[in-house]
């Protein structure tokens, strides 16, 4: 379910922090955000939220989720020449154990904060009190309709508005925390720009709407049978690549007529081919145990996926996928560019007993299920062309 909201963000005056902390808060939680990727256009992070009791002395609930956002400036509806930052967000709940592993994989400093909901003068505010590397920073966020946002008068307890100051986005607080900045860069400058707020299209996916299942499969190095036709082109961009957890964005669709087997990731032809692919999803995979692993997958808008993906080749998998029926349904992936000429055959089944009963067809050469070098997420960072001979 997509919901469009509008936000404004302010620092909180140091002189009003104690007053603010003394107010009766509707809810409060301790939050740890681990950023997996930060670019000028997109961010991806895993968040763990520990809900506290009203007295803030004990934990009463917790939630873990993955969130990916894409940001672009758009014209403000007032027609004054001002801009909104339009933020499209996809988020869904993931198991706590997978979130913990993803946080360990985060390449950046974690963002630690206490986040609370409080009512002030009839308006609901979210107050983020940052800790650890960003200790001393407090930010207030008001969310409402476009009309409510434009009518908002800056409260006396707020300091500088920071919608346009990217240094105080959560992603920048993770990659460049206040403790690593010189004193002159730890405070926002007075705003004189054209950005007047953040317009968010937020798609929050409850566990019941995200597709979660246990993936049970066998995998083999294979040869590509002759006369296979009608493959799909798959482009996968990995946000996390590890034995414990993998997180990826995927585009998939019939191979465009202009695309051949030998284009490298990052080429203009690959980017052009990506524009023609109409299937897209975000996938989270847990650690494999035997022939099984947890997989959480949700379809997303392909334009969102294209905007969020990085086509520079460093974390990319490009392959053609063929479907073959030989008693069971097999997929054969012919890897391209840095992983050429690798071919991997996979057969996914409903139970571990069925997996053990699989009789591999002639095109299967050697089983590789527990050889993690051949996992797609590992091939993205250490391609077959560098070690496969």
MARGUBA-794446 format. One record per residue (C-alpha): x, y, z; residue in three letters. Coordinates in steps of 0.05 Angstrom, whole numbers, plus 5000, padded with zeros to 4 digits. Example, Ala and Ser with C-alpha at 12.3 -4.5 7.8 and 13.67 -1.06 7.14 Angstrom:
residues 2
node east->5246&north->4910&up->5156&resn->ALA
node east->5273&north->4979&up->5143&resn->SER
//
This chain:
residues 389
node east->5000&north->5000&up->5000&resn->UNK
node east->5032&north->5065&up->4978&resn->UNK
node east->5022&north->5129&up->5018&resn->UNK
node east->5046&north->5198&up->4999&resn->UNK
node east->5066&north->5244&up->5056&resn->UNK
node east->5104&north->5309&up->5064&resn->UNK
node east->5156&north->5324&up->5117&resn->UNK
node east->5196&north->5382&up->5146&resn->UNK
node east->5257&north->5372&up->5191&resn->UNK
node east->5288&north->5418&up->5242&resn->UNK
node east->5344&north->5416&up->5293&resn->UNK
node east->5322&north->5424&up->5365&resn->UNK
node east->5351&north->5482&up->5405&resn->UNK
node east->5399&north->5459&up->5459&resn->UNK
node east->5363&north->5503&up->5510&resn->UNK
node east->5297&north->5465&up->5499&resn->UNK
node east->5322&north->5393&up->5500&resn->UNK
node east->5308&north->5381&up->5574&resn->UNK
node east->5238&north->5412&up->5566&resn->UNK
node east->5225&north->5366&up->5507&resn->UNK
node east->5249&north->5304&up->5543&resn->UNK
node east->5203&north->5319&up->5601&resn->UNK
node east->5140&north->5318&up->5559&resn->UNK
node east->5094&north->5257&up->5560&resn->UNK
node east->5112&north->5218&up->5498&resn->UNK
node east->5061&north->5175&up->5461&resn->UNK
node east->5115&north->5123&up->5444&resn->UNK
node east->5190&north->5116&up->5444&resn->UNK
node east->5239&north->5066&up->5416&resn->UNK
node east->5313&north->5053&up->5411&resn->UNK
node east->5334&north->5047&up->5337&resn->UNK
node east->5397&north->5022&up->5303&resn->UNK
node east->5403&north->5034&up->5228&resn->UNK
node east->5458&north->5002&up->5188&resn->UNK
node east->5468&north->5033&up->5119&resn->UNK
node east->5485&north->4983&up->5064&resn->UNK
node east->5492&north->5033&up->5007&resn->UNK
node east->5492&north->5109&up->5002&resn->UNK
node east->5494&north->5146&up->4935&resn->UNK
node east->5469&north->5215&up->4916&resn->UNK
node east->5404&north->5184&up->4890&resn->UNK
node east->5390&north->5125&up->4935&resn->UNK
node east->5401&north->5095&up->5004&resn->UNK
node east->5389&north->5026&up->5031&resn->UNK
node east->5391&north->5008&up->5105&resn->UNK
node east->5370&north->4955&up->5154&resn->UNK
node east->5335&north->4980&up->5217&resn->UNK
node east->5324&north->4947&up->5284&resn->UNK
node east->5273&north->4981&up->5329&resn->UNK
node east->5264&north->4964&up->5403&resn->UNK
node east->5199&north->4993&up->5429&resn->UNK
node east->5202&north->5016&up->5501&resn->UNK
node east->5150&north->5018&up->5556&resn->UNK
node east->5119&north->5086&up->5575&resn->UNK
node east->5169&north->5095&up->5632&resn->UNK
node east->5225&north->5080&up->5581&resn->UNK
node east->5256&north->5029&up->5627&resn->UNK
node east->5242&north->4963&up->5592&resn->UNK
node east->5234&north->4935&up->5522&resn->UNK
node east->5163&north->4913&up->5503&resn->UNK
node east->5170&north->4896&up->5429&resn->UNK
node east->5219&north->4898&up->5371&resn->UNK
node east->5217&north->4900&up->5295&resn->UNK
node east->5268&north->4893&up->5240&resn->UNK
node east->5261&north->4918&up->5169&resn->UNK
node east->5296&north->4934&up->5104&resn->UNK
node east->5285&north->5002&up->5073&resn->UNK
node east->5307&north->5027&up->5005&resn->UNK
node east->5294&north->5099&up->4982&resn->UNK
node east->5305&north->5139&up->4919&resn->UNK
node east->5307&north->5215&up->4921&resn->UNK
node east->5298&north->5267&up->4867&resn->UNK
node east->5280&north->5342&up->4867&resn->UNK
node east->5212&north->5362&up->4840&resn->UNK
node east->5175&north->5428&up->4832&resn->UNK
node east->5137&north->5453&up->4892&resn->UNK
node east->5061&north->5457&up->4879&resn->UNK
node east->5061&north->5531&up->4898&resn->UNK
node east->5093&north->5550&up->4832&resn->UNK
node east->5142&north->5596&up->4868&resn->UNK
node east->5204&north->5562&up->4840&resn->UNK
node east->5217&north->5524&up->4905&resn->UNK
node east->5229&north->5449&up->4905&resn->UNK
node east->5207&north->5388&up->4943&resn->UNK
node east->5254&north->5330&up->4953&resn->UNK
node east->5211&north->5272&up->4929&resn->UNK
node east->5229&north->5208&up->4964&resn->UNK
node east->5202&north->5141&up->4941&resn->UNK
node east->5210&north->5088&up->4994&resn->UNK
node east->5200&north->5013&up->4996&resn->UNK
node east->5206&north->4978&up->5064&resn->UNK
node east->5187&north->4910&up->5091&resn->UNK
node east->5195&north->4871&up->5155&resn->UNK
node east->5251&north->4818&up->5157&resn->UNK
node east->5269&north->4767&up->5210&resn->UNK
node east->5311&north->4793&up->5268&resn->UNK
node east->5367&north->4743&up->5257&resn->UNK
node east->5375&north->4764&up->5184&resn->UNK
node east->5373&north->4838&up->5204&resn->UNK
node east->5429&north->4826&up->5255&resn->UNK
node east->5473&north->4794&up->5202&resn->UNK
node east->5459&north->4850&up->5153&resn->UNK
node east->5478&north->4901&up->5206&resn->UNK
node east->5544&north->4865&up->5215&resn->UNK
node east->5554&north->4871&up->5140&resn->UNK
node east->5540&north->4946&up->5139&resn->UNK
node east->5602&north->4982&up->5113&resn->UNK
node east->5586&north->5047&up->5149&resn->UNK
node east->5580&north->5072&up->5220&resn->UNK
node east->5512&north->5053&up->5249&resn->UNK
node east->5462&north->5107&up->5267&resn->UNK
node east->5439&north->5099&up->5339&resn->UNK
node east->5381&north->5140&up->5364&resn->UNK
node east->5321&north->5144&up->5410&resn->UNK
node east->5260&north->5161&up->5369&resn->UNK
node east->5196&north->5185&up->5401&resn->UNK
node east->5127&north->5209&up->5382&resn->UNK
node east->5103&north->5270&up->5421&resn->UNK
node east->5043&north->5317&up->5415&resn->UNK
node east->5060&north->5391&up->5420&resn->UNK
node east->5007&north->5444&up->5413&resn->UNK
node east->4960&north->5395&up->5379&resn->UNK
node east->5012&north->5371&up->5328&resn->UNK
node east->5047&north->5304&up->5326&resn->UNK
node east->5123&north->5307&up->5321&resn->UNK
node east->5176&north->5253&up->5315&resn->UNK
node east->5237&north->5270&up->5358&resn->UNK
node east->5303&north->5235&up->5342&resn->UNK
node east->5355&north->5239&up->5397&resn->UNK
node east->5420&north->5214&up->5367&resn->UNK
node east->5472&north->5175&up->5406&resn->UNK
node east->5543&north->5149&up->5399&resn->UNK
node east->5579&north->5179&up->5340&resn->UNK
node east->5524&north->5233&up->5332&resn->UNK
node east->5514&north->5246&up->5406&resn->UNK
node east->5485&north->5315&up->5421&resn->UNK
node east->5443&north->5321&up->5358&resn->UNK
node east->5367&north->5323&up->5364&resn->UNK
node east->5321&north->5329&up->5302&resn->UNK
node east->5247&north->5342&up->5300&resn->UNK
node east->5204&north->5318&up->5241&resn->UNK
node east->5133&north->5339&up->5225&resn->UNK
node east->5094&north->5298&up->5174&resn->UNK
node east->5028&north->5320&up->5142&resn->UNK
node east->4991&north->5336&up->5078&resn->UNK
node east->5018&north->5387&up->5029&resn->UNK
node east->4970&north->5439&up->5056&resn->UNK
node east->4989&north->5425&up->5129&resn->UNK
node east->5063&north->5428&up->5113&resn->UNK
node east->5058&north->5495&up->5078&resn->UNK
node east->5017&north->5524&up->5136&resn->UNK
node east->5066&north->5501&up->5190&resn->UNK
node east->5099&north->5558&up->5229&resn->UNK
node east->5168&north->5541&up->5256&resn->UNK
node east->5160&north->5527&up->5331&resn->UNK
node east->5201&north->5569&up->5380&resn->UNK
node east->5236&north->5506&up->5405&resn->UNK
node east->5263&north->5489&up->5336&resn->UNK
node east->5328&north->5515&up->5308&resn->UNK
node east->5350&north->5510&up->5236&resn->UNK
node east->5308&north->5476&up->5182&resn->UNK
node east->5349&north->5422&up->5150&resn->UNK
node east->5307&north->5394&up->5093&resn->UNK
node east->5359&north->5418&up->5042&resn->UNK
node east->5421&north->5405&up->5084&resn->UNK
node east->5441&north->5336&up->5061&resn->UNK
node east->5497&north->5333&up->5114&resn->UNK
node east->5442&north->5320&up->5165&resn->UNK
node east->5406&north->5265&up->5127&resn->UNK
node east->5409&north->5199&up->5164&resn->UNK
node east->5452&north->5169&up->5108&resn->UNK
node east->5504&north->5224&up->5117&resn->UNK
node east->5502&north->5217&up->5193&resn->UNK
node east->5520&north->5144&up->5181&resn->UNK
node east->5575&north->5156&up->5130&resn->UNK
node east->5602&north->5221&up->5161&resn->UNK
node east->5581&north->5222&up->5234&resn->UNK
node east->5588&north->5285&up->5275&resn->UNK
node east->5646&north->5256&up->5315&resn->UNK
node east->5687&north->5253&up->5251&resn->UNK
node east->5673&north->5325&up->5230&resn->UNK
node east->5710&north->5388&up->5251&resn->UNK
node east->5671&north->5430&up->5301&resn->UNK
node east->5652&north->5481&up->5247&resn->UNK
node east->5616&north->5426&up->5207&resn->UNK
node east->5574&north->5397&up->5265&resn->UNK
node east->5519&north->5449&up->5261&resn->UNK
node east->5473&north->5464&up->5202&resn->UNK
node east->5478&north->5530&up->5167&resn->UNK
node east->5418&north->5576&up->5161&resn->UNK
node east->5376&north->5555&up->5102&resn->UNK
node east->5372&north->5600&up->5041&resn->UNK
node east->5360&north->5548&up->4987&resn->UNK
node east->5301&north->5527&up->4945&resn->UNK
node east->5286&north->5461&up->4980&resn->UNK
node east->5227&north->5471&up->5026&resn->UNK
node east->5209&north->5401&up->5048&resn->UNK
node east->5210&north->5326&up->5034&resn->UNK
node east->5154&north->5293&up->4996&resn->UNK
node east->5153&north->5218&up->5009&resn->UNK
node east->5117&north->5162&up->4974&resn->UNK
node east->5123&north->5107&up->5026&resn->UNK
node east->5107&north->5034&up->5013&resn->UNK
node east->5111&north->4995&up->5078&resn->UNK
node east->5102&north->4921&up->5069&resn->UNK
node east->5076&north->4880&up->5128&resn->UNK
node east->5102&north->4808&up->5134&resn->UNK
node east->5036&north->4780&up->5107&resn->UNK
node east->5045&north->4818&up->5041&resn->UNK
node east->5118&north->4804&up->5030&resn->UNK
node east->5129&north->4735&up->4999&resn->UNK
node east->5168&north->4693&up->5049&resn->UNK
node east->5185&north->4620&up->5038&resn->UNK
node east->5240&north->4569&up->5047&resn->UNK
node east->5280&north->4559&up->4983&resn->UNK
node east->5299&north->4486&up->4974&resn->UNK
node east->5344&north->4471&up->4914&resn->UNK
node east->5402&north->4433&up->4883&resn->UNK
node east->5455&north->4470&up->4842&resn->UNK
node east->5505&north->4444&up->4791&resn->UNK
node east->5558&north->4470&up->4743&resn->UNK
node east->5528&north->4453&up->4676&resn->UNK
node east->5536&north->4456&up->4601&resn->UNK
node east->5485&north->4493&up->4559&resn->UNK
node east->5445&north->4446&up->4515&resn->UNK
node east->5438&north->4464&up->4442&resn->UNK
node east->5376&north->4496&up->4412&resn->UNK
node east->5352&north->4531&up->4476&resn->UNK
node east->5311&north->4593&up->4459&resn->UNK
node east->5272&north->4650&up->4490&resn->UNK
node east->5317&north->4666&up->4550&resn->UNK
node east->5305&north->4721&up->4600&resn->UNK
node east->5358&north->4773&up->4615&resn->UNK
node east->5370&north->4781&up->4690&resn->UNK
node east->5409&north->4839&up->4721&resn->UNK
node east->5421&north->4833&up->4796&resn->UNK
node east->5452&north->4886&up->4840&resn->UNK
node east->5475&north->4863&up->4909&resn->UNK
node east->5469&north->4908&up->4970&resn->UNK
node east->5496&north->4854&up->5016&resn->UNK
node east->5538&north->4793&up->4996&resn->UNK
node east->5554&north->4744&up->5051&resn->UNK
node east->5546&north->4672&up->5074&resn->UNK
node east->5497&north->4693&up->5128&resn->UNK
node east->5454&north->4741&up->5087&resn->UNK
node east->5446&north->4767&up->5016&resn->UNK
node east->5403&north->4826&up->4994&resn->UNK
node east->5393&north->4844&up->4921&resn->UNK
node east->5353&north->4884&up->4871&resn->UNK
node east->5333&north->4848&up->4807&resn->UNK
node east->5309&north->4867&up->4738&resn->UNK
node east->5284&north->4812&up->4692&resn->UNK
node east->5251&north->4804&up->4624&resn->UNK
node east->5258&north->4777&up->4553&resn->UNK
node east->5327&north->4792&up->4525&resn->UNK
node east->5324&north->4855&up->4482&resn->UNK
node east->5342&north->4843&up->4410&resn->UNK
node east->5400&north->4893&up->4414&resn->UNK
node east->5434&north->4858&up->4472&resn->UNK
node east->5488&north->4805&up->4461&resn->UNK
node east->5527&north->4760&up->4508&resn->UNK
node east->5591&north->4800&up->4514&resn->UNK
node east->5570&north->4869&up->4540&resn->UNK
node east->5604&north->4889&up->4605&resn->UNK
node east->5564&north->4916&up->4664&resn->UNK
node east->5564&north->4991&up->4661&resn->UNK
node east->5562&north->4994&up->4586&resn->UNK
node east->5511&north->5039&up->4552&resn->UNK
node east->5480&north->4978&up->4520&resn->UNK
node east->5468&north->4945&up->4587&resn->UNK
node east->5435&north->5008&up->4615&resn->UNK
node east->5392&north->5012&up->4552&resn->UNK
node east->5373&north->4938&up->4560&resn->UNK
node east->5354&north->4950&up->4633&resn->UNK
node east->5303&north->5002&up->4610&resn->UNK
node east->5266&north->4948&up->4572&resn->UNK
node east->5260&north->4898&up->4629&resn->UNK
node east->5191&north->4899&up->4662&resn->UNK
node east->5200&north->4852&up->4721&resn->UNK
node east->5232&north->4876&up->4785&resn->UNK
node east->5238&north->4854&up->4857&resn->UNK
node east->5276&north->4861&up->4922&resn->UNK
node east->5301&north->4796&up->4953&resn->UNK
node east->5330&north->4779&up->5021&resn->UNK
node east->5362&north->4711&up->5031&resn->UNK
node east->5385&north->4680&up->5097&resn->UNK
node east->5440&north->4629&up->5110&resn->UNK
node east->5435&north->4563&up->5074&resn->UNK
node east->5426&north->4502&up->5118&resn->UNK
node east->5435&north->4439&up->5078&resn->UNK
node east->5392&north->4448&up->5015&resn->UNK
node east->5347&north->4502&up->5046&resn->UNK
node east->5349&north->4576&up->5060&resn->UNK
node east->5298&north->4629&up->5079&resn->UNK
node east->5279&north->4676&up->5022&resn->UNK
node east->5237&north->4740&up->5027&resn->UNK
node east->5218&north->4772&up->4961&resn->UNK
node east->5173&north->4829&up->4940&resn->UNK
node east->5158&north->4857&up->4871&resn->UNK
node east->5173&north->4931&up->4862&resn->UNK
node east->5162&north->4981&up->4806&resn->UNK
node east->5217&north->4971&up->4753&resn->UNK
node east->5229&north->5046&up->4749&resn->UNK
node east->5243&north->5046&up->4824&resn->UNK
node east->5291&north->4987&up->4816&resn->UNK
node east->5328&north->5021&up->4758&resn->UNK
node east->5336&north->5085&up->4798&resn->UNK
node east->5362&north->5046&up->4859&resn->UNK
node east->5410&north->5001&up->4822&resn->UNK
node east->5483&north->5016&up->4807&resn->UNK
node east->5505&north->4995&up->4737&resn->UNK
node east->5580&north->5003&up->4747&resn->UNK
node east->5594&north->4928&up->4751&resn->UNK
node east->5624&north->4924&up->4821&resn->UNK
node east->5564&north->4889&up->4853&resn->UNK
node east->5528&north->4867&up->4790&resn->UNK
node east->5508&north->4799&up->4762&resn->UNK
node east->5486&north->4795&up->4689&resn->UNK
node east->5460&north->4729&up->4661&resn->UNK
node east->5413&north->4697&up->4612&resn->UNK
node east->5363&north->4647&up->4641&resn->UNK
node east->5334&north->4587&up->4604&resn->UNK
node east->5280&north->4541&up->4629&resn->UNK
node east->5287&north->4466&up->4615&resn->UNK
node east->5239&north->4411&up->4634&resn->UNK
node east->5273&north->4344&up->4648&resn->UNK
node east->5225&north->4308&up->4695&resn->UNK
node east->5233&north->4369&up->4740&resn->UNK
node east->5236&north->4442&up->4720&resn->UNK
node east->5307&north->4466&up->4715&resn->UNK
node east->5334&north->4536&up->4704&resn->UNK
node east->5400&north->4545&up->4669&resn->UNK
node east->5437&north->4610&up->4680&resn->UNK
node east->5489&north->4630&up->4628&resn->UNK
node east->5531&north->4683&up->4662&resn->UNK
node east->5558&north->4741&up->4623&resn->UNK
node east->5614&north->4792&up->4626&resn->UNK
node east->5660&north->4780&up->4686&resn->UNK
node east->5629&north->4712&up->4701&resn->UNK
node east->5629&north->4684&up->4630&resn->UNK
node east->5630&north->4627&up->4609&resn->UNK
node east->5601&north->4599&up->4674&resn->UNK
node east->5534&north->4561&up->4668&resn->UNK
node east->5496&north->4539&up->4730&resn->UNK
node east->5436&north->4493&up->4732&resn->UNK
node east->5386&north->4498&up->4789&resn->UNK
node east->5325&north->4456&up->4808&resn->UNK
node east->5279&north->4482&up->4863&resn->UNK
node east->5231&north->4434&up->4897&resn->UNK
node east->5180&north->4433&up->4954&resn->UNK
node east->5216&north->4389&up->5005&resn->UNK
node east->5284&north->4365&up->5026&resn->UNK
node east->5263&north->4294&up->5010&resn->UNK
node east->5247&north->4315&up->4939&resn->UNK
node east->5314&north->4350&up->4934&resn->UNK
node east->5351&north->4286&up->4954&resn->UNK
node east->5311&north->4247&up->4902&resn->UNK
node east->5331&north->4291&up->4844&resn->UNK
node east->5366&north->4252&up->4788&resn->UNK
node east->5410&north->4305&up->4754&resn->UNK
node east->5403&north->4307&up->4678&resn->UNK
node east->5461&north->4299&up->4630&resn->UNK
node east->5476&north->4374&up->4626&resn->UNK
node east->5495&north->4375&up->4700&resn->UNK
node east->5570&north->4365&up->4712&resn->UNK
node east->5585&north->4377&up->4786&resn->UNK
node east->5544&north->4396&up->4847&resn->UNK
node east->5562&north->4463&up->4878&resn->UNK
node east->5507&north->4476&up->4928&resn->UNK
node east->5554&north->4483&up->4987&resn->UNK
node east->5611&north->4516&up->4949&resn->UNK
node east->5596&north->4588&up->4966&resn->UNK
node east->5642&north->4615&up->4912&resn->UNK
node east->5586&north->4599&up->4863&resn->UNK
node east->5532&north->4635&up->4901&resn->UNK
node east->5506&north->4694&up->4859&resn->UNK
node east->5522&north->4744&up->4913&resn->UNK
node east->5595&north->4719&up->4917&resn->UNK
node east->5602&north->4719&up->4841&resn->UNK
node east->5582&north->4792&up->4843&resn->UNK
node east->5642&north->4812&up->4885&resn->UNK
node east->5691&north->4757&up->4865&resn->UNK
node east->5673&north->4739&up->4793&resn->UNK
node east->5686&north->4671&up->4762&resn->UNK
node east->5732&north->4703&up->4710&resn->UNK
node east->5783&north->4720&up->4765&resn->UNK
node east->5791&north->4649&up->4792&resn->UNK
node east->5753&north->4598&up->4749&resn->UNK
node east->5806&north->4589&up->4697&resn->UNK
//
